[in-house]
Amino acid sequence: MKNGKLEEKLLKRYETLSKNEVGTIITGTILVDSVEGYEPMCRIDKDEYIEEYKKLTDIVHSNGANIIAQLHVIRDLDISVEEIHKVTELFSDAAIRAKKSRI
């Protein structure tokens, strides 16, 4: 995984899962923002990722399975009210991107 982008190996993994009569797949963690030290993880913090997730969704749906995005944020438990608002905005933006991706 480079810069949060989906790699062919991951797409193949989901394709294999969807071909094996799995009704619904919940993705692994998809970060809603960029966090230093977590670069190898999938992200959906920018619109540029939408087409990749559309491709993933199309692969899974073509095999008769459903897919649900597991959106995730990495933060300390002790955060400010301002940070809570920021996290809420990040999830909202990521959910919109996931919806556009049909995931």
C-alpha positions in Angstrom: 0.0 0.0 0.0 1.5 3.3 -1.0 -0.1 6.6 0.0 -3.2 4.8 1.1 -3.9 3.6 -2.4 -5.4 0.1 -3.1 -2.9 -2.3 -4.7 -3.7 -5.1 -7.1 -2.9 -7.7 -4.4 -5.6 -6.3 -2.2 -8.1 -6.2 -5.0 -7.4 -9.8 -5.8 -7.9 -10.7 -2.1 -11.4 -9.2 -2.1 -12.1 -10.8 -5.5 -11.3 -14.2 -4.0 -13.4 -13.6 -1.0 -16.4 -12.5 -3.1 -16.1 -15.5 -5.3 -16.3 -17.9 -2.4 -20.0 -17.4 -1.6 -19.3 -14.7 1.1 -22.6 -12.7 1.4 -21.1 -9.5 2.8 -17.5 -8.3 3.2 -16.6 -5.7 5.7 -13.3 -4.1 4.6 -10.3 -3.8 6.8 -9.6 -0.5 8.3 -10.0 2.5 5.9 -8.5 5.6 7.5 -10.5 8.8 7.2 -7.4 10.9 7.3 -3.6 10.7 6.8 -1.7 9.8 9.9 2.1 9.7 10.0 3.3 6.2 10.7 0.3 4.5 9.1 1.1 5.0 5.5 0.6 1.3 4.5 -3.1 1.5 5.5 -6.0 2.1 3.1 -7.3 5.7 3.2 -10.3 7.5 1.8 -9.4 11.0 2.9 -9.3 12.5 -0.6 -11.5 12.4 -3.6 -8.7 10.8 -5.6 -9.5 7.5 -3.9 -13.1 7.3 -5.1 -12.3 5.6 -8.4 -10.2 2.9 -6.7 -13.0 2.1 -4.3 -15.5 2.0 -7.2 -13.2 -0.6 -8.8 -13.2 -2.6 -5.6 -16.9 -2.4 -5.2 -17.5 -3.4 -8.8 -15.3 -6.5 -8.3 -17.1 -7.6 -5.2 -20.6 -6.9 -6.6 -19.8 -8.7 -9.9 -19.4 -11.9 -7.8 -22.7 -11.4 -6.0 -21.4 -10.2 -2.7 -22.0 -6.9 -0.7 -19.2 -4.8 0.7 -19.2 -2.4 3.7 -16.5 0.2 4.4 -15.0 0.1 7.9 -14.1 3.7 8.4 -11.5 4.4 11.1 -9.7 7.3 12.7 -6.5 7.1 14.8 -6.5 9.6 17.7 -5.6 9.7 21.4 -8.5 9.1 23.7 -7.9 12.5 25.4 -8.9 15.0 22.7 -10.4 18.5 22.8 -13.9 19.5 21.8 -12.3 21.1 18.7 -10.7 17.9 17.8 -14.0 16.0 18.2 -15.5 18.4 15.7 -12.6 17.8 13.3 -13.0 14.0 13.6 -16.8 14.3 13.0 -16.0 16.3 9.8 -13.4 13.7 8.7 -15.9 10.8 9.1 -18.6 12.8 7.3 -16.3 13.5 4.4 -15.2 9.9 4.2 -18.7 8.6 4.4 -19.6 10.8 1.4 -16.6 9.5 -0.5 -17.6 5.9 0.4 -21.1 6.5 -0.8 -19.8 7.9 -4.1 -17.7 4.7 -4.4 -20.8 2.6 -3.8 -19.0 0.8 -0.9 
